[in-house]
């Protein structure tokens, strides 16, 4: 299979057709309509795409695993549906969230059925591979929930260590990327060593992505970012940047930072400007960039160590990941 940008477009189109053509159920309509709704909101489909591209490193017939790959996306969207309820978020990808469009009870129940349907899709896996795939899927699903709980716990905690924060983003965000890649490799019959390297590649890149998000929230070009710059500062979100600033600030910087964190009434722009200035004085941006780069480097080193028969596919997955790493929004 000659892999290039067009092939990624073709794979994505095949995946999208598969997603839109799938029936989750019909009655009662109020239960199933929200599932079709959230799945039709789009998104980049990164996770199932990683599964398909990982599979394509070893085999050419990626169409054979469209349903199992879709299970990864359905699980991801199930977590988003429930996260939105927890966060009381009004919008998802620019459209009303399910609990806003219907109600919280419907969103909870529809999310539950999404998880059940994800397991249905996994039944498409070769019976010999199903036990190991289910075990890894279950471990990943539990870790995603653990990460979400840690994130909620952090909101109430006065101090959070850098290690605890990195582990939280590993669970909440990165392990699903790792699983998506490992899953594709297992389905293609890759060696256990390659499958594990792809998992580690995904996890390290995933941690790097989240650190990049933390950075972009403060330092992104407003025109390119597509959302409010400084939102994390306004809400006192415990990101890598804030945790490092709290750890390293001294004297007047510490005093000013604590004053802004404690403030209940403030001008948003003024707070973003003041806290960003403190970050700049301490050198937080370069600390975060170094940390992020460290995880990206680790991930790409694991990818480089693979024994892959399909070199074109190897370059395609590499390019896709590099493009994600270099994004500015």
C-alpha positions as protocol buffer text, in pm:
chain_id: "A"
residue {
  index: 1
  type: UNK
  ca { x: 0 y: 0 z: 0 }
}
residue {
  index: 2
  type: UNK
  ca { x: 166 y: 325 z: -105 }
}
residue {
  index: 3
  type: UNK
  ca { x: 104 y: 543 z: 199 }
}
residue {
  index: 4
  type: UNK
  ca { x: 85 y: 919 z: 167 }
}
residue {
  index: 5
  type: UNK
  ca { x: -131 y: 1209 z: 274 }
}
residue {
  index: 6
  type: UNK
  ca { x: -408 y: 1096 z: 39 }
}
residue {
  index: 7
  type: UNK
  ca { x: -408 y: 751 z: 194 }
}
residue {
  index: 8
  type: UNK
  ca { x: -467 y: 906 z: 537 }
}
residue {
  index: 9
  type: UNK
  ca { x: -760 y: 1095 z: 385 }
}
residue {
  index: 10
  type: UNK
  ca { x: -889 y: 767 z: 235 }
}
residue {
  index: 11
  type: UNK
  ca { x: -853 y: 581 z: 567 }
}
residue {
  index: 12
  type: UNK
  ca { x: -1030 y: 865 z: 748 }
}
residue {
  index: 13
  type: UNK
  ca { x: -1309 y: 866 z: 490 }
}
residue {
  index: 14
  type: UNK
  ca { x: -1356 y: 488 z: 521 }
}
residue {
  index: 15
  type: UNK
  ca { x: -1360 y: 524 z: 899 }
}
residue {
  index: 16
  type: UNK
  ca { x: -1610 y: 811 z: 890 }
}
residue {
  index: 17
  type: UNK
  ca { x: -1842 y: 619 z: 655 }
}
residue {
  index: 18
  type: UNK
  ca { x: -1822 y: 322 z: 890 }
}
residue {
  index: 19
  type: UNK
  ca { x: -1901 y: 538 z: 1194 }
}
residue {
  index: 20
  type: UNK
  ca { x: -2195 y: 713 z: 1029 }
}
residue {
  index: 21
  type: UNK
  ca { x: -2334 y: 387 z: 890 }
}
residue {
  index: 22
  type: UNK
  ca { x: -2335 y: 207 z: 1224 }
}
residue {
  index: 23
  type: UNK
  ca { x: -2664 y: 159 z: 1409 }
}
residue {
  index: 24
  type: UNK
  ca { x: -2641 y: 183 z: 1788 }
}
residue {
  index: 25
  type: UNK
  ca { x: -3010 y: 96 z: 1831 }
}
residue {
  index: 26
  type: UNK
  ca { x: -3344 y: 261 z: 1756 }
}
residue {
  index: 27
  type: UNK
  ca { x: -3587 y: 238 z: 2047 }
}
residue {
  index: 28
  type: UNK
  ca { x: -3635 y: 426 z: 2267 }
}
residue {
  index: 29
  type: UNK
  ca { x: -3525 y: 707 z: 2040 }
}
residue {
  index: 30
  type: UNK
  ca { x: -3431 y: 930 z: 2337 }
}
residue {
  index: 31
  type: UNK
  ca { x: -3165 y: 676 z: 2438 }
}
residue {
  index: 32
  type: UNK
  ca { x: -2999 y: 627 z: 2099 }
}
residue {
  index: 33
  type: UNK
  ca { x: -3036 y: 964 z: 1931 }
}
residue {
  index: 34
  type: UNK
  ca { x: -2783 y: 1134 z: 2166 }
}
residue {
  index: 35
  type: UNK
  ca { x: -2524 y: 869 z: 2069 }
}
residue {
  index: 36
  type: UNK
  ca { x: -2565 y: 935 z: 1697 }
}
residue {
  index: 37
  type: UNK
  ca { x: -2558 y: 1307 z: 1779 }
}
residue {
  index: 38
  type: UNK
  ca { x: -2226 y: 1309 z: 1967 }
}
residue {
  index: 39
  type: UNK
  ca { x: -2068 y: 1071 z: 1715 }
}
residue {
  index: 40
  type: UNK
  ca { x: -2174 y: 1302 z: 1430 }
}
residue {
  index: 41
  type: UNK
  ca { x: -2006 y: 1608 z: 1585 }
}
residue {
  index: 42
  type: UNK
  ca { x: -1684 y: 1499 z: 1417 }
}
residue {
  index: 43
  type: UNK
  ca { x: -1352 y: 1567 z: 1582 }
}
residue {
  index: 44
  type: UNK
  ca { x: -1019 y: 1457 z: 1440 }
}
residue {
  index: 45
  type: UNK
  ca { x: -1079 y: 1080 z: 1496 }
}
residue {
  index: 46
  type: UNK
  ca { x: -716 y: 1060 z: 1606 }
}
residue {
  index: 47
  type: UNK
  ca { x: -754 y: 750 z: 1825 }
}
residue {
  index: 48
  type: UNK
  ca { x: -917 y: 512 z: 1576 }
}
residue {
  index: 49
  type: UNK
  ca { x: -691 y: 654 z: 1305 }
}
residue {
  index: 50
  type: UNK
  ca { x: -388 y: 558 z: 1517 }
}
residue {
  index: 51
  type: UNK
  ca { x: -528 y: 204 z: 1548 }
}
residue {
  index: 52
  type: UNK
  ca { x: -572 y: 178 z: 1170 }
}
residue {
  index: 53
  type: UNK
  ca { x: -230 y: 329 z: 1091 }
}
residue {
  index: 54
  type: UNK
  ca { x: -61 y: 109 z: 1350 }
}
residue {
  index: 55
  type: UNK
  ca { x: -225 y: -197 z: 1191 }
}
residue {
  index: 56
  type: UNK
  ca { x: -109 y: -72 z: 847 }
}
residue {
  index: 57
  type: UNK
  ca { x: 254 y: -90 z: 966 }
}
residue {
  index: 58
  type: UNK
  ca { x: 224 y: -469 z: 939 }
}
residue {
  index: 59
  type: UNK
  ca { x: -74 y: -545 z: 711 }
}
residue {
  index: 60
  type: UNK
  ca { x: -244 y: -373 z: 419 }
}
residue {
  index: 61
  type: UNK
  ca { x: -610 y: -471 z: 473 }
}
residue {
  index: 62
  type: UNK
  ca { x: -698 y: -208 z: 737 }
}
residue {
  index: 63
  type: UNK
  ca { x: -1067 y: -228 z: 626 }
}
residue {
  index: 64
  type: UNK
  ca { x: -1084 y: -557 z: 819 }
}
residue {
  index: 65
  type: UNK
  ca { x: -1054 y: -378 z: 1152 }
}
residue {
  index: 66
  type: UNK
  ca { x: -1277 y: -72 z: 1103 }
}
residue {
  index: 67
  type: UNK
  ca { x: -1529 y: -195 z: 1364 }
}
residue {
  index: 68
  type: UNK
  ca { x: -1271 y: -264 z: 1642 }
}
residue {
  index: 69
  type: UNK
  ca { x: -1101 y: 69 z: 1565 }
}
residue {
  index: 70
  type: UNK
  ca { x: -1440 y: 239 z: 1595 }
}
residue {
  index: 71
  type: UNK
  ca { x: -1474 y: 89 z: 1945 }
}
residue {
  index: 72
  type: UNK
  ca { x: -1184 y: 315 z: 2054 }
}
residue {
  index: 73
  type: UNK
  ca { x: -1366 y: 624 z: 1924 }
}
residue {
  index: 74
  type: UNK
  ca { x: -1700 y: 524 z: 2080 }
}
residue {
  index: 75
  type: UNK
  ca { x: -1528 y: 472 z: 2416 }
}
residue {
  index: 76
  type: UNK
  ca { x: -1355 y: 811 z: 2383 }
}
residue {
  index: 77
  type: UNK
  ca { x: -1684 y: 986 z: 2307 }
}
residue {
  index: 78
  type: UNK
  ca { x: -1853 y: 806 z: 2597 }
}
residue {
  index: 79
  type: UNK
  ca { x: -1593 y: 960 z: 2830 }
}
residue {
  index: 80
  type: UNK
  ca { x: -1652 y: 1303 z: 2672 }
}
residue {
  index: 81
  type: UNK
  ca { x: -2029 y: 1274 z: 2720 }
}
residue {
  index: 82
  type: UNK
  ca { x: -1984 y: 1199 z: 3091 }
}
residue {
  index: 83
  type: UNK
  ca { x: -1700 y: 1454 z: 3133 }
}
residue {
  index: 84
  type: UNK
  ca { x: -1926 y: 1725 z: 2992 }
}
residue {
  index: 85
  type: UNK
  ca { x: -2186 y: 1649 z: 3261 }
}
residue {
  index: 86
  type: UNK
  ca { x: -1919 y: 1665 z: 3535 }
}
residue {
  index: 87
  type: UNK
  ca { x: -1783 y: 1993 z: 3397 }
}
residue {
  index: 88
  type: UNK
  ca { x: -2130 y: 2132 z: 3325 }
}
residue {
  index: 89
  type: UNK
  ca { x: -1992 y: 2220 z: 2981 }
}
residue {
  index: 90
  type: UNK
  ca { x: -2241 y: 2390 z: 2748 }
}
residue {
  index: 91
  type: UNK
  ca { x: -2054 y: 2321 z: 2424 }
}
residue {
  index: 92
  type: UNK
  ca { x: -1868 y: 2033 z: 2261 }
}
residue {
  index: 93
  type: UNK
  ca { x: -1697 y: 2107 z: 1927 }
}
residue {
  index: 94
  type: UNK
  ca { x: -1901 y: 2425 z: 1898 }
}
residue {
  index: 95
  type: UNK
  ca { x: -2239 y: 2250 z: 1940 }
}
residue {
  index: 96
  type: UNK
  ca { x: -2462 y: 2198 z: 2243 }
}
residue {
  index: 97
  type: UNK
  ca { x: -2347 y: 1914 z: 2470 }
}
residue {
  index: 98
  type: UNK
  ca { x: -2579 y: 1614 z: 2509 }
}
residue {
  index: 99
  type: UNK
  ca { x: -2689 y: 1707 z: 2863 }
}
residue {
  index: 100
  type: UNK
  ca { x: -2772 y: 2060 z: 2739 }
}
residue {
  index: 101
  type: UNK
  ca { x: -2962 y: 1941 z: 2432 }
}
residue {
  index: 102
  type: UNK
  ca { x: -3147 y: 1668 z: 2624 }
}
residue {
  index: 103
  type: UNK
  ca { x: -3080 y: 1644 z: 3000 }
}
residue {
  index: 104
  type: UNK
  ca { x: -2821 y: 1501 z: 3240 }
}
residue {
  index: 105
  type: UNK
  ca { x: -3009 y: 1177 z: 3305 }
}
residue {
  index: 106
  type: UNK
  ca { x: -3040 y: 1104 z: 2933 }
}
residue {
  index: 107
  type: UNK
  ca { x: -2670 y: 1183 z: 2884 }
}
residue {
  index: 108
  type: UNK
  ca { x: -2569 y: 944 z: 3165 }
}
residue {
  index: 109
  type: UNK
  ca { x: -2784 y: 662 z: 3029 }
}
residue {
  index: 110
  type: UNK
  ca { x: -2680 y: 717 z: 2665 }
}
residue {
  index: 111
  type: UNK
  ca { x: -2318 y: 720 z: 2776 }
}
residue {
  index: 112
  type: UNK
  ca { x: -2370 y: 388 z: 2954 }
}
residue {
  index: 113
  type: UNK
  ca { x: -2507 y: 233 z: 2632 }
}
residue {
  index: 114
  type: UNK
  ca { x: -2211 y: 374 z: 2436 }
}
residue {
  index: 115
  type: UNK
  ca { x: -1976 y: 179 z: 2661 }
}
residue {
  index: 116
  type: UNK
  ca { x: -2183 y: -137 z: 2603 }
}
residue {
  index: 117
  type: UNK
  ca { x: -2173 y: -78 z: 2226 }
}
residue {
  index: 118
  type: UNK
  ca { x: -1794 y: -32 z: 2239 }
}
residue {
  index: 119
  type: UNK
  ca { x: -1773 y: -385 z: 2384 }
}
residue {
  index: 120
  type: UNK
  ca { x: -2004 y: -509 z: 2106 }
}
residue {
  index: 121
  type: UNK
  ca { x: -1761 y: -369 z: 1850 }
}
residue {
  index: 122
  type: UNK
  ca { x: -1467 y: -540 z: 2019 }
}
residue {
  index: 123
  type: UNK
  ca { x: -1640 y: -875 z: 1956 }
}
residue {
  index: 124
  type: UNK
  ca { x: -1532 y: -826 z: 1593 }
}
residue {
  index: 125
  type: UNK
  ca { x: -1176 y: -907 z: 1702 }
}
residue {
  index: 126
  type: UNK
  ca { x: -1026 y: -1247 z: 1612 }
}
residue {
  index: 127
  type: UNK
  ca { x: -1138 y: -1482 z: 1898 }
}
residue {
  index: 128
  type: UNK
  ca { x: -774 y: -1583 z: 1962 }
}
residue {
  index: 129
  type: UNK
  ca { x: -678 y: -1219 z: 2020 }
}
residue {
  index: 130
  type: UNK
  ca { x: -994 y: -1115 z: 2205 }
}
residue {
  index: 131
  type: UNK
  ca { x: -884 y: -1203 z: 2564 }
}
residue {
  index: 132
  type: UNK
  ca { x: -563 y: -996 z: 2549 }
}
residue {
  index: 133
  type: UNK
  ca { x: -740 y: -707 z: 2370 }
}
residue {
  index: 134
  type: UNK
  ca { x: -1023 y: -703 z: 2626 }
}
residue {
  index: 135
  type: UNK
  ca { x: -777 y: -712 z: 2914 }
}
residue {
  index: 136
  type: UNK
  ca { x: -581 y: -415 z: 2775 }
}
residue {
  index: 137
  type: UNK
  ca { x: -900 y: -225 z: 2689 }
}
residue {
  index: 138
  type: UNK
  ca { x: -1037 y: -276 z: 3043 }
}
residue {
  index: 139
  type: UNK
  ca { x: -709 y: -167 z: 3201 }
}
residue {
  index: 140
  type: UNK
  ca { x: -706 y: 146 z: 2981 }
}
residue {
  index: 141
  type: UNK
  ca { x: -1072 y: 228 z: 3051 }
}
residue {
  index: 142
  type: UNK
  ca { x: -1016 y: 204 z: 3427 }
}
residue {
  index: 143
  type: UNK
  ca { x: -704 y: 423 z: 3405 }
}
residue {
  index: 144
  type: UNK
  ca { x: -893 y: 692 z: 3210 }
}
residue {
  index: 145
  type: UNK
  ca { x: -1151 y: 702 z: 3492 }
}
residue {
  index: 146
  type: UNK
  ca { x: -875 y: 707 z: 3755 }
}
residue {
  index: 147
  type: UNK
  ca { x: -712 y: 1001 z: 3576 }
}
residue {
  index: 148
  type: UNK
  ca { x: -1041 y: 1191 z: 3567 }
}
residue {
  index: 149
  type: UNK
  ca { x: -1091 y: 1134 z: 3942 }
}
residue {
  index: 150
  type: UNK
  ca { x: -736 y: 1250 z: 4018 }
}
residue {
  index: 151
  type: UNK
  ca { x: -801 y: 1563 z: 3809 }
}
residue {
  index: 152
  type: UNK
  ca { x: -1116 y: 1635 z: 4011 }
}
residue {
  index: 153
  type: UNK
  ca { x: -928 y: 1568 z: 4337 }
}
residue {
  index: 154
  type: UNK
  ca { x: -660 y: 1819 z: 4234 }
}
residue {
  index: 155
  type: UNK
  ca { x: -920 y: 2097 z: 4229 }
}
residue {
  index: 156
  type: UNK
  ca { x: -959 y: 2061 z: 4605 }
}
residue {
  index: 157
  type: UNK
  ca { x: -592 y: 2011 z: 4686 }
}
residue {
  index: 158
  type: UNK
  ca { x: -368 y: 2297 z: 4795 }
}
residue {
  index: 159
  type: UNK
  ca { x: -54 y: 2146 z: 4645 }
}
residue {
  index: 160
  type: UNK
  ca { x: -6 y: 1891 z: 4368 }
}
residue {
  index: 161
  type: UNK
  ca { x: 340 y: 1754 z: 4285 }
}
residue {
  index: 162
  type: UNK
  ca { x: 479 y: 1757 z: 3932 }
}
residue {
  index: 163
  type: UNK
  ca { x: 495 y: 1374 z: 3942 }
}
residue {
  index: 164
  type: UNK
  ca { x: 128 y: 1347 z: 4043 }
}
residue {
  index: 165
  type: UNK
  ca { x: 26 y: 1586 z: 3764 }
}
residue {
  index: 166
  type: UNK
  ca { x: 223 y: 1397 z: 3497 }
}
residue {
  index: 167
  type: UNK
  ca { x: 73 y: 1068 z: 3616 }
}
residue {
  index: 168
  type: UNK
  ca { x: -278 y: 1218 z: 3604 }
}
residue {
  index: 169
  type: UNK
  ca { x: -237 y: 1331 z: 3241 }
}
residue {
  index: 170
  type: UNK
  ca { x: -80 y: 994 z: 3157 }
}
residue {
  index: 171
  type: UNK
  ca { x: -397 y: 821 z: 3277 }
}
residue {
  index: 172
  type: UNK
  ca { x: -657 y: 1072 z: 3167 }
}
residue {
  index: 173
  type: UNK
  ca { x: -523 y: 1139 z: 2816 }
}
residue {
  index: 174
  type: UNK
  ca { x: -215 y: 941 z: 2716 }
}
residue {
  index: 175
  type: UNK
  ca { x: -300 y: 576 z: 2792 }
}
residue {
  index: 176
  type: UNK
  ca { x: -585 y: 576 z: 2539 }
}
residue {
  index: 177
  type: UNK
  ca { x: -346 y: 693 z: 2265 }
}
residue {
  index: 178
  type: UNK
  ca { x: -104 y: 420 z: 2372 }
}
residue {
  index: 179
  type: UNK
  ca { x: -379 y: 157 z: 2370 }
}
residue {
  index: 180
  type: UNK
  ca { x: -504 y: 270 z: 2026 }
}
residue {
  index: 181
  type: UNK
  ca { x: -157 y: 207 z: 1878 }
}
residue {
  index: 182
  type: UNK
  ca { x: -91 y: -117 z: 2067 }
}
residue {
  index: 183
  type: UNK
  ca { x: -437 y: -246 z: 1971 }
}
residue {
  index: 184
  type: UNK
  ca { x: -373 y: -197 z: 1597 }
}
residue {
  index: 185
  type: UNK
  ca { x: -37 y: -371 z: 1624 }
}
residue {
  index: 186
  type: UNK
  ca { x: -187 y: -671 z: 1809 }
}
residue {
  index: 187
  type: UNK
  ca { x: -467 y: -705 z: 1553 }
}
residue {
  index: 188
  type: UNK
  ca { x: -205 y: -708 z: 1274 }
}
residue {
  index: 189
  type: UNK
  ca { x: -4 y: -984 z: 1443 }
}
residue {
  index: 190
  type: UNK
  ca { x: 296 y: -766 z: 1536 }
}
residue {
  index: 191
  type: UNK
  ca { x: 549 y: -893 z: 1788 }
}
residue {
  index: 192
  type: UNK
  ca { x: 475 y: -832 z: 2156 }
}
residue {
  index: 193
  type: UNK
  ca { x: 789 y: -616 z: 2166 }
}
residue {
  index: 194
  type: UNK
  ca { x: 669 y: -390 z: 1882 }
}
residue {
  index: 195
  type: UNK
  ca { x: 317 y: -368 z: 2030 }
}
residue {
  index: 196
  type: UNK
  ca { x: 463 y: -254 z: 2364 }
}
residue {
  index: 197
  type: UNK
  ca { x: 694 y: 0 z: 2197 }
}
residue {
  index: 198
  type: UNK
  ca { x: 395 y: 145 z: 2012 }
}
residue {
  index: 199
  type: UNK
  ca { x: 206 y: 169 z: 2343 }
}
residue {
  index: 200
  type: UNK
  ca { x: 499 y: 353 z: 2506 }
}
residue {
  index: 201
  type: UNK
  ca { x: 531 y: 576 z: 2198 }
}
residue {
  index: 202
  type: UNK
  ca { x: 162 y: 673 z: 2230 }
}
residue {
  index: 203
  type: UNK
  ca { x: 181 y: 737 z: 2604 }
}
residue {
  index: 204
  type: UNK
  ca { x: 490 y: 958 z: 2581 }
}
residue {
  index: 205
  type: UNK
  ca { x: 353 y: 1152 z: 2283 }
}
residue {
  index: 206
  type: UNK
  ca { x: 20 y: 1185 z: 2471 }
}
residue {
  index: 207
  type: UNK
  ca { x: 187 y: 1335 z: 2779 }
}
residue {
  index: 208
  type: UNK
  ca { x: 376 y: 1573 z: 2549 }
}
residue {
  index: 209
  type: UNK
  ca { x: 46 y: 1673 z: 2381 }
}
residue {
  index: 210
  type: UNK
  ca { x: -112 y: 1765 z: 2714 }
}
residue {
  index: 211
  type: UNK
  ca { x: 192 y: 1968 z: 2819 }
}
residue {
  index: 212
  type: UNK
  ca { x: 170 y: 2142 z: 2481 }
}
residue {
  index: 213
  type: UNK
  ca { x: -197 y: 2221 z: 2552 }
}
residue {
  index: 214
  type: UNK
  ca { x: -96 y: 2371 z: 2887 }
}
residue {
  index: 215
  type: UNK
  ca { x: 161 y: 2586 z: 2708 }
}
residue {
  index: 216
  type: UNK
  ca { x: -68 y: 2692 z: 2423 }
}
residue {
  index: 217
  type: UNK
  ca { x: -337 y: 2798 z: 2668 }
}
residue {
  index: 218
  type: UNK
  ca { x: -102 y: 3070 z: 2792 }
}
residue {
  index: 219
  type: UNK
  ca { x: 137 y: 3134 z: 2503 }
}
residue {
  index: 220
  type: UNK
  ca { x: -60 y: 3059 z: 2185 }
}
residue {
  index: 221
  type: UNK
  ca { x: -116 y: 3312 z: 1911 }
}
residue {
  index: 222
  type: UNK
  ca { x: -470 y: 3430 z: 1986 }
}
residue {
  index: 223
  type: UNK
  ca { x: -562 y: 3431 z: 1614 }
}
residue {
  index: 224
  type: UNK
  ca { x: -454 y: 3070 z: 1564 }
}
residue {
  index: 225
  type: UNK
  ca { x: -563 y: 2920 z: 1897 }
}
residue {
  index: 226
  type: UNK
  ca { x: -938 y: 2924 z: 1839 }
}
residue {
  index: 227
  type: UNK
  ca { x: -1030 y: 2971 z: 2203 }
}
residue {
  index: 228
  type: UNK
  ca { x: -961 y: 3212 z: 2485 }
}
residue {
  index: 229
  type: UNK
  ca { x: -591 y: 3240 z: 2563 }
}
residue {
  index: 230
  type: UNK
  ca { x: -533 y: 3225 z: 2939 }
}
residue {
  index: 231
  type: UNK
  ca { x: -846 y: 3027 z: 3025 }
}
residue {
  index: 232
  type: UNK
  ca { x: -643 y: 2804 z: 3257 }
}
residue {
  index: 233
  type: UNK
  ca { x: -503 y: 3108 z: 3439 }
}
residue {
  index: 234
  type: UNK
  ca { x: -851 y: 3259 z: 3483 }
}
residue {
  index: 235
  type: UNK
  ca { x: -986 y: 2936 z: 3636 }
}
residue {
  index: 236
  type: UNK
  ca { x: -671 y: 2860 z: 3846 }
}
residue {
  index: 237
  type: UNK
  ca { x: -645 y: 2522 z: 3667 }
}
residue {
  index: 238
  type: UNK
  ca { x: -357 y: 2324 z: 3809 }
}
residue {
  index: 239
  type: UNK
  ca { x: -152 y: 2286 z: 3492 }
}
residue {
  index: 240
  type: UNK
  ca { x: 219 y: 2208 z: 3472 }
}
residue {
  index: 241
  type: UNK
  ca { x: 286 y: 2582 z: 3437 }
}
residue {
  index: 242
  type: UNK
  ca { x: 98 y: 2684 z: 3751 }
}
residue {
  index: 243
  type: UNK
  ca { x: 238 y: 2397 z: 3958 }
}
residue {
  index: 244
  type: UNK
  ca { x: 597 y: 2485 z: 3860 }
}
residue {
  index: 245
  type: UNK
  ca { x: 533 y: 2855 z: 3926 }
}
residue {
  index: 246
  type: UNK
  ca { x: 397 y: 2777 z: 4274 }
}
residue {
  index: 247
  type: UNK
  ca { x: 699 y: 2557 z: 4340 }
}
residue {
  index: 248
  type: UNK
  ca { x: 961 y: 2806 z: 4217 }
}
residue {
  index: 249
  type: UNK
  ca { x: 813 y: 3150 z: 4295 }
}
residue {
  index: 250
  type: UNK
  ca { x: 973 y: 3335 z: 4583 }
}
residue {
  index: 251
  type: UNK
  ca { x: 926 y: 3667 z: 4763 }
}
residue {
  index: 252
  type: UNK
  ca { x: 713 y: 3916 z: 4574 }
}
residue {
  index: 253
  type: UNK
  ca { x: 640 y: 3675 z: 4288 }
}
residue {
  index: 254
  type: UNK
  ca { x: 497 y: 3420 z: 4532 }
}
residue {
  index: 255
  type: UNK
  ca { x: 295 y: 3689 z: 4708 }
}
residue {
  index: 256
  type: UNK
  ca { x: 152 y: 3821 z: 4378 }
}
residue {
  index: 257
  type: UNK
  ca { x: 77 y: 3472 z: 4246 }
}
residue {
  index: 258
  type: UNK
  ca { x: -108 y: 3373 z: 4563 }
}
residue {
  index: 259
  type: UNK
  ca { x: -304 y: 3700 z: 4556 }
}
residue {
  index: 260
  type: UNK
  ca { x: -425 y: 3631 z: 4200 }
}
residue {
  index: 261
  type: UNK
  ca { x: -511 y: 3267 z: 4282 }
}
residue {
  index: 262
  type: UNK
  ca { x: -712 y: 3374 z: 4588 }
}
residue {
  index: 263
  type: UNK
  ca { x: -893 y: 3663 z: 4412 }
}
residue {
  index: 264
  type: UNK
  ca { x: -1265 y: 3603 z: 4355 }
}
residue {
  index: 265
  type: UNK
  ca { x: -1333 y: 3928 z: 4170 }
}
residue {
  index: 266
  type: UNK
  ca { x: -1088 y: 4044 z: 3907 }
}
residue {
  index: 267
  type: UNK
  ca { x: -1045 y: 4170 z: 3554 }
}
residue {
  index: 268
  type: UNK
  ca { x: -975 y: 3859 z: 3343 }
}
residue {
  index: 269
  type: UNK
  ca { x: -730 y: 4024 z: 3106 }
}
residue {
  index: 270
  type: UNK
  ca { x: -543 y: 4184 z: 3394 }
}
residue {
  index: 271
  type: UNK
  ca { x: -511 y: 3848 z: 3574 }
}
residue {
  index: 272
  type: UNK
  ca { x: -387 y: 3668 z: 3260 }
}
residue {
  index: 273
  type: UNK
  ca { x: -132 y: 3943 z: 3195 }
}
residue {
  index: 274
  type: UNK
  ca { x: -8 y: 3952 z: 3557 }
}
residue {
  index: 275
  type: UNK
  ca { x: 24 y: 3574 z: 3600 }
}
residue {
  index: 276
  type: UNK
  ca { x: 189 y: 3537 z: 3256 }
}
residue {
  index: 277
  type: UNK
  ca { x: 440 y: 3804 z: 3362 }
}
residue {
  index: 278
  type: UNK
  ca { x: 523 y: 3599 z: 3674 }
}
residue {
  index: 279
  type: UNK
  ca { x: 568 y: 3288 z: 3454 }
}
residue {
  index: 280
  type: UNK
  ca { x: 801 y: 3489 z: 3230 }
}
residue {
  index: 281
  type: UNK
  ca { x: 1012 y: 3610 z: 3525 }
}
residue {
  index: 282
  type: UNK
  ca { x: 1058 y: 3254 z: 3654 }
}
residue {
  index: 283
  type: UNK
  ca { x: 1123 y: 3104 z: 3308 }
}
residue {
  index: 284
  type: UNK
  ca { x: 822 y: 2871 z: 3323 }
}
residue {
  index: 285
  type: UNK
  ca { x: 776 y: 2864 z: 2944 }
}
residue {
  index: 286
  type: UNK
  ca { x: 1117 y: 2710 z: 2874 }
}
residue {
  index: 287
  type: UNK
  ca { x: 1076 y: 2464 z: 3165 }
}
residue {
  index: 288
  type: UNK
  ca { x: 745 y: 2346 z: 3017 }
}
residue {
  index: 289
  type: UNK
  ca { x: 890 y: 2333 z: 2664 }
}
residue {
  index: 290
  type: UNK
  ca { x: 1185 y: 2123 z: 2783 }
}
residue {
  index: 291
  type: UNK
  ca { x: 957 y: 1886 z: 2971 }
}
residue {
  index: 292
  type: UNK
  ca { x: 727 y: 1852 z: 2671 }
}
residue {
  index: 293
  type: UNK
  ca { x: 1020 y: 1796 z: 2431 }
}
residue {
  index: 294
  type: UNK
  ca { x: 1163 y: 1533 z: 2662 }
}
residue {
  index: 295
  type: UNK
  ca { x: 843 y: 1326 z: 2629 }
}
residue {
  index: 296
  type: UNK
  ca { x: 825 y: 1378 z: 2252 }
}
residue {
  index: 297
  type: UNK
  ca { x: 1190 y: 1269 z: 2215 }
}
residue {
  index: 298
  type: UNK
  ca { x: 1130 y: 959 z: 2427 }
}
residue {
  index: 299
  type: UNK
  ca { x: 826 y: 870 z: 2219 }
}
residue {
  index: 300
  type: UNK
  ca { x: 997 y: 913 z: 1881 }
}
residue {
  index: 301
  type: UNK
  ca { x: 1297 y: 707 z: 2003 }
}
residue {
  index: 302
  type: UNK
  ca { x: 1057 y: 420 z: 2081 }
}
residue {
  index: 303
  type: UNK
  ca { x: 898 y: 457 z: 1738 }
}
residue {
  index: 304
  type: UNK
  ca { x: 1240 y: 451 z: 1569 }
}
residue {
  index: 305
  type: UNK
  ca { x: 1317 y: 116 z: 1739 }
}
residue {
  index: 306
  type: UNK
  ca { x: 1028 y: -69 z: 1570 }
}
residue {
  index: 307
  type: UNK
  ca { x: 1076 y: -356 z: 1321 }
}
residue {
  index: 308
  type: UNK
  ca { x: 820 y: -259 z: 1059 }
}
residue {
  index: 309
  type: UNK
  ca { x: 769 y: -431 z: 721 }
}
residue {
  index: 310
  type: UNK
  ca { x: 559 y: -152 z: 564 }
}
residue {
  index: 311
  type: UNK
  ca { x: 801 y: 140 z: 536 }
}
residue {
  index: 312
  type: UNK
  ca { x: 556 y: 371 z: 358 }
}
residue {
  index: 313
  type: UNK
  ca { x: 304 y: 321 z: 638 }
}
residue {
  index: 314
  type: UNK
  ca { x: 584 y: 385 z: 888 }
}
residue {
  index: 315
  type: UNK
  ca { x: 653 y: 725 z: 730 }
}
residue {
  index: 316
  type: UNK
  ca { x: 281 y: 809 z: 720 }
}
residue {
  index: 317
  type: UNK
  ca { x: 228 y: 747 z: 1092 }
}
residue {
  index: 318
  type: UNK
  ca { x: 551 y: 933 z: 1171 }
}
residue {
  index: 319
  type: UNK
  ca { x: 442 y: 1235 z: 964 }
}
residue {
  index: 320
  type: UNK
  ca { x: 92 y: 1239 z: 1118 }
}
residue {
  index: 321
  type: UNK
  ca { x: 240 y: 1239 z: 1469 }
}
residue {
  index: 322
  type: UNK
  ca { x: 496 y: 1507 z: 1385 }
}
residue {
  index: 323
  type: UNK
  ca { x: 220 y: 1728 z: 1242 }
}
residue {
  index: 324
  type: UNK
  ca { x: 23 y: 1689 z: 1567 }
}
residue {
  index: 325
  type: UNK
  ca { x: 333 y: 1766 z: 1772 }
}
residue {
  index: 326
  type: UNK
  ca { x: 403 y: 2083 z: 1573 }
}
residue {
  index: 327
  type: UNK
  ca { x: 49 y: 2219 z: 1577 }
}
residue {
  index: 328
  type: UNK
  ca { x: -8 y: 2572 z: 1705 }
}
residue {
  index: 329
  type: UNK
  ca { x: -370 y: 2536 z: 1821 }
}
